[in-house]
């Protein structure tokens, strides 16, 4: 994969850094993008020492800032290097009961996880490689295929991202650009706070390391298929949720008490008890 260029958006996150390390080890030139300039520079310095033969660039970009996005696209244009892999790894999460989420959080979730990434992908299309197949990989989630309590807005955003990726794959099926959806399961990153990690451990949910996710992503790049779900039993549950959703719902229901406990910021342990309490004068 030498002389191929990969843009990693969200490169300073847990998964993003692991992907950058793994891609660099495979000989990919990297354009590392994120909000934190110091973290970007540190990552570039580490990779430069390990892989001096690679071309490495860093670009600061705040996804929520239209001027910052425009500047990022302009900088990509000046590099005059075709993009072979664009990894959309930016996003936000908020684990809480839906009744307790603010209107601002719900709106921001959709903007950061769906609207802004799609706008940016649209702007970057002219810079994707057409001389050989290039790939736009949207990093999703198991919760983009299975609706899960405590993640209502997050699920909505990832379901939307998955649908948009599928539609783009079909719209661009006669071009050199492939649109693909990669779905990790629970991963040990800062996006999952200590309560989420504790809940996952208590329920026996398998938790992957960022390094394992990066390896799975790299393998996905070299395989066919429009989408990929990491891990078992999640692969099975995703398929089962499509044909027999009541079975998955029954499985989730067994853990509702635990989910309520960790998702409920007021610790009333039930969505209904929160709603009833909020209606009191």
C-alpha positions as CSV (number, residue, x, y, z in Angstrom):
1,X,0.0,0.0,0.0
2,X,3.0,2.3,-0.4
3,X,2.3,5.6,-2.1
4,X,-1.4,5.4,-1.2
5,X,-2.8,8.3,0.9
6,X,-5.2,8.0,3.8
7,X,-7.0,10.9,5.5
8,X,-8.0,10.0,9.1
9,X,-10.5,12.5,10.5
10,X,-10.7,12.2,14.2
11,X,-7.1,11.0,14.4
12,X,-6.5,12.0,18.0
13,X,-9.3,9.9,19.5
14,X,-8.7,6.4,20.9
15,X,-9.7,4.6,17.7
16,X,-8.2,7.3,15.5
17,X,-4.7,7.0,17.0
18,X,-4.7,3.3,16.8
19,X,-5.8,3.4,13.1
20,X,-3.0,5.9,12.4
21,X,-0.4,3.6,14.0
22,X,-1.7,0.6,12.1
23,X,-2.0,2.3,8.8
24,X,1.5,3.8,9.1
25,X,2.9,0.3,9.8
26,X,1.3,-0.8,6.5
27,X,3.1,1.9,4.6
28,X,0.3,4.4,4.0
29,X,1.0,8.1,3.8
30,X,-1.2,9.9,6.3
31,X,-3.1,13.1,6.7
32,X,-4.0,13.3,10.4
33,X,-7.0,15.6,11.2
34,X,-8.5,16.6,14.5
35,X,-9.4,19.4,16.8
36,X,-6.4,19.2,19.2
37,X,-3.3,20.6,17.5
38,X,-0.9,19.5,20.3
39,X,-2.2,16.0,20.2
40,X,-1.9,15.9,16.4
41,X,1.7,17.2,16.5
42,X,2.6,14.6,19.1
43,X,1.1,11.8,17.0
44,X,2.9,13.0,13.9
45,X,6.3,13.2,15.8
46,X,5.8,9.6,17.1
47,X,5.0,8.3,13.6
48,X,7.8,10.3,11.9
49,X,10.3,8.6,14.2
50,X,9.0,5.2,13.6
51,X,8.3,5.5,9.9
52,X,10.6,8.2,8.4
53,X,9.9,7.1,4.8
54,X,6.2,8.1,5.0
55,X,4.6,11.4,4.1
56,X,2.8,12.7,7.2
57,X,0.7,15.8,7.4
58,X,-1.4,17.2,10.3
59,X,-4.4,19.5,9.9
60,X,-6.5,21.0,12.6
61,X,-10.2,21.0,11.9
62,X,-13.2,21.6,14.1
63,X,-16.0,19.7,12.5
64,X,-18.7,22.0,13.9
65,X,-17.0,25.1,12.5
66,X,-17.9,25.8,8.8
67,X,-14.9,28.0,8.3
68,X,-12.6,25.4,9.8
69,X,-14.1,22.7,7.4
70,X,-13.6,25.0,4.4
71,X,-10.0,25.7,5.4
72,X,-9.4,21.9,5.7
73,X,-10.8,21.3,2.2
74,X,-8.7,24.1,0.8
75,X,-5.6,22.7,2.4
76,X,-6.3,19.2,1.0
77,X,-6.6,20.9,-2.5
78,X,-3.2,22.5,-2.1
79,X,-1.5,19.2,-1.3
80,X,-2.4,17.9,-4.8
81,X,-2.4,14.3,-3.6
82,X,-5.3,12.0,-4.4
83,X,-7.1,10.6,-1.4
84,X,-7.3,6.8,-1.6
85,X,-8.9,6.3,1.9
86,X,-11.0,8.8,3.8
87,X,-11.7,7.6,7.3
88,X,-14.6,9.5,8.9
89,X,-13.9,8.8,12.5
90,X,-15.3,12.0,14.1
91,X,-18.3,11.9,16.3
92,X,-19.9,12.4,19.7
93,X,-21.9,10.4,22.2
94,X,-24.1,10.9,25.2
95,X,-25.2,8.0,27.3
96,X,-28.4,9.1,29.2
97,X,-32.1,8.6,29.3
98,X,-33.9,10.3,26.5
99,X,-36.1,12.3,28.8
100,X,-33.0,13.8,30.4
101,X,-31.2,14.8,27.3
102,X,-31.3,18.5,26.4
103,X,-32.6,19.7,23.1
104,X,-29.2,21.1,22.3
105,X,-27.6,17.7,22.9
106,X,-30.1,15.9,20.6
107,X,-29.5,18.5,17.9
108,X,-25.7,18.5,18.2
109,X,-25.6,14.7,18.0
110,X,-27.3,14.7,14.6
111,X,-25.1,17.6,13.3
112,X,-21.8,16.3,14.5
113,X,-22.4,12.6,13.7
114,X,-24.3,13.0,10.4
115,X,-24.8,16.5,8.9
116,X,-21.3,17.9,9.2
117,X,-19.6,14.7,8.0
118,X,-21.8,14.4,5.0
119,X,-21.2,18.1,4.1
120,X,-17.5,17.5,4.4
121,X,-17.5,14.3,2.3
122,X,-19.4,16.1,-0.4
123,X,-16.7,18.8,-0.5
124,X,-13.9,16.2,-0.6
125,X,-15.3,14.1,-3.4
126,X,-13.3,16.0,-6.1
127,X,-10.1,15.0,-4.4
128,X,-10.8,11.3,-4.1
129,X,-8.6,9.1,-6.4
130,X,-10.3,8.2,-9.7
131,X,-7.3,6.5,-11.3
132,X,-7.9,3.5,-9.0
133,X,-10.7,2.6,-6.6
134,X,-10.8,4.9,-3.5
135,X,-12.9,4.4,-0.4
136,X,-14.8,6.6,2.0
137,X,-15.2,4.7,5.3
138,X,-17.8,6.0,7.7
139,X,-17.1,4.7,11.2
140,X,-20.5,3.8,12.7
141,X,-21.5,1.6,15.7
142,X,-23.4,-1.5,16.5
143,X,-26.0,1.0,17.7
144,X,-26.4,2.1,14.1
145,X,-28.1,-1.3,13.5
146,X,-29.7,-2.0,16.9
147,X,-31.8,0.5,18.8
148,X,-30.5,0.5,22.4
149,X,-31.9,2.2,25.6
150,X,-29.8,5.1,26.8
151,X,-28.5,5.8,23.3
152,X,-31.6,7.1,21.6
153,X,-30.1,10.1,19.9
154,X,-26.8,8.3,19.2
155,X,-28.7,5.5,17.6
156,X,-30.7,7.9,15.5
157,X,-27.4,9.5,14.2
158,X,-25.7,6.3,13.5
159,X,-28.7,4.7,11.8
160,X,-28.8,7.8,9.6
161,X,-25.1,7.6,8.8
162,X,-25.4,4.0,7.9
163,X,-28.4,4.7,5.6
164,X,-26.6,7.6,4.0
165,X,-23.5,5.4,3.4
166,X,-25.6,2.7,1.8
167,X,-27.4,5.2,-0.5
168,X,-24.1,6.8,-1.5
169,X,-22.6,3.3,-2.3
170,X,-25.5,2.7,-4.7
171,X,-25.4,6.2,-6.2
172,X,-21.7,6.0,-6.9
173,X,-21.7,2.3,-7.8
174,X,-20.5,3.1,-11.4
175,X,-17.6,5.3,-10.3
176,X,-14.2,4.5,-8.7
177,X,-15.3,5.8,-5.3
178,X,-16.6,3.2,-2.9
179,X,-18.7,4.2,0.2
180,X,-18.5,1.7,3.1
181,X,-19.7,1.5,6.7
182,X,-17.5,0.0,9.5
183,X,-19.2,-0.8,12.8
184,X,-17.2,-1.3,16.0
185,X,-18.8,-2.6,19.1
186,X,-18.0,-1.5,22.7
187,X,-14.4,-0.1,22.6
188,X,-12.2,1.1,25.4
189,X,-11.9,4.7,24.5
190,X,-12.4,8.0,26.3
191,X,-15.8,8.4,24.5
192,X,-17.1,5.7,26.8
193,X,-16.9,7.1,30.3
194,X,-16.3,5.1,33.5
195,X,-20.0,4.4,34.1
196,X,-20.4,3.0,30.6
197,X,-17.4,0.8,31.0
198,X,-18.6,-0.4,34.4
199,X,-22.1,-1.1,33.0
200,X,-20.6,-3.1,30.0
201,X,-18.4,-5.2,32.4
202,X,-21.4,-5.8,34.7
203,X,-23.5,-7.1,31.8
204,X,-20.7,-9.1,30.3
205,X,-20.4,-7.0,27.2
206,X,-17.3,-7.7,25.2
207,X,-15.0,-4.7,25.0
208,X,-12.4,-4.3,22.3
209,X,-9.1,-2.4,22.4
210,X,-8.7,0.4,19.9
211,X,-5.8,-1.6,18.4
212,X,-8.0,-4.6,17.7
213,X,-10.6,-2.3,16.0
214,X,-7.8,-0.7,13.9
215,X,-6.7,-4.2,12.7
216,X,-10.3,-5.1,11.8
217,X,-10.7,-1.8,9.9
218,X,-7.5,-2.5,7.9
219,X,-8.7,-6.0,7.0
220,X,-12.1,-4.5,6.0
221,X,-10.3,-2.1,3.5
222,X,-8.9,-5.1,1.7
223,X,-12.1,-7.1,1.6
224,X,-15.3,-6.8,-0.4
225,X,-18.6,-5.9,1.2
226,X,-20.3,-2.6,1.7
227,X,-20.4,-2.9,5.5
228,X,-18.8,-4.7,8.4
229,X,-19.7,-5.4,12.0
230,X,-16.9,-6.1,14.4
231,X,-17.2,-9.1,16.8
232,X,-19.5,-11.9,18.0
233,X,-22.2,-12.1,19.2
234,X,-22.8,-8.6,17.7
235,X,-22.6,-9.9,14.1
236,X,-25.4,-12.3,14.9
237,X,-27.6,-9.8,16.9
238,X,-27.4,-7.3,14.0
239,X,-28.7,-9.9,11.5
240,X,-31.3,-11.2,14.0
241,X,-32.5,-7.6,14.7
242,X,-33.4,-7.3,11.0
243,X,-35.5,-10.5,10.8
244,X,-36.6,-11.1,14.4
245,X,-36.3,-7.8,16.3
246,X,-38.6,-9.1,19.1
247,X,-35.9,-11.7,20.0
248,X,-33.2,-8.9,20.4
249,X,-35.7,-6.7,22.3
250,X,-36.4,-9.5,24.8
251,X,-32.7,-10.0,25.3
252,X,-32.2,-6.3,26.0
253,X,-35.2,-6.2,28.3
254,X,-33.4,-8.5,30.7
255,X,-30.8,-5.8,31.3
256,X,-33.1,-2.8,31.5
257,X,-32.7,-2.4,35.2
258,X,-28.9,-2.2,34.9
259,X,-29.2,0.1,31.9
260,X,-31.6,2.5,33.7
261,X,-29.3,2.6,36.7
262,X,-26.3,3.8,34.7
263,X,-28.1,5.9,32.1
264,X,-30.3,7.8,34.7
265,X,-28.5,10.9,35.8
266,X,-31.1,11.5,38.5
267,X,-30.8,7.9,39.7
268,X,-34.5,7.3,39.8
269,X,-33.9,4.1,37.9
270,X,-36.8,4.4,35.4
271,X,-37.7,6.7,32.5
272,X,-41.3,6.8,33.8
273,X,-40.3,7.8,37.3
274,X,-38.2,10.7,35.8
275,X,-41.1,11.9,33.7
276,X,-43.6,11.6,36.6
277,X,-41.2,13.6,38.8
278,X,-40.6,16.3,36.2
279,X,-44.4,16.9,35.9
280,X,-44.8,17.8,39.6
281,X,-45.3,21.5,40.2
